[in-house]
Amino acid sequence: MTLINGLPAHVLLVHVVVVLIPLTALALVAAAVWPRAARRLGVLLPLLAFVALASVPLTTQAGEWLERHVADDALVRRHTELGDGLLPWALGLFVLAAVVWWAGRRAQTESGRAGGLRWSALPVRIVVGVLSLAVAVGAVVDVYRIGDSGAKAAWHDAYSKTATHGEDGS
């Protein structure tokens, strides 16, 4: 993917990543620590995580195309390096979302048959909850760092530090 409606695809696709990764992270943590949220989200949780995961390589590939079409710059190289590190976080979100969804379905099935959850489900929920929180925080922090470096790369010399027009816009 290179251009969308005459604009570099990366500058449009990045918005998908910036929205879906934190949204997936939030939904994952909520579902991992709150079984009612997991039941309400259902299959939407792993589907959301899958779309977020798929958007990362699309955005990265579009960014690599854009990198070849802008001046060589240390800030752009830094942004590219950081961007290459998001895929493992997105994969972690997807895997944990699938685990939380699967465990929630299994718990519902077992509670219907056995009259309640086994006590061993609690340690598993704690481990999955801690892992979900760690991966969610890591993914969101990485998205922030990548976005910050991208904004610096795009805007560092692209505006005047003094107003070119009057304060009232004239």
Number of C-alpha atoms within 10 A of each C-alpha: 13 14 14 12 6 7 10 17 20 22 16 14 19 21 13 15 24 18 12 21 27 19 16 27 29 17 21 31 26 18 24 28 18 13 18 13 17 25 16 11 17 17 15 14 25 24 15 22 27 20 17 26 24 16 21 26 17 17 22 19 16 21 24 16 17 18 17 9 10 10 9 10 10 10 16 21 15 14 22 18 13 17 23 15 14 23 18 14 22 30 19 20 32 25 16 24 30 19 15 27 24 16 19 21 16 13 17 15 14 14 13 11 10 9 9 12 16 11 8 8 11 11 10 12 18 13 12 20 21 15 17 26 20 15 22 26 17 18 25 21 14 18 23 14 15 22 19 13 21 22 14 15 18 14 10 11 9 9 9 8 7 6 9 10 8 7 7 5 7 6
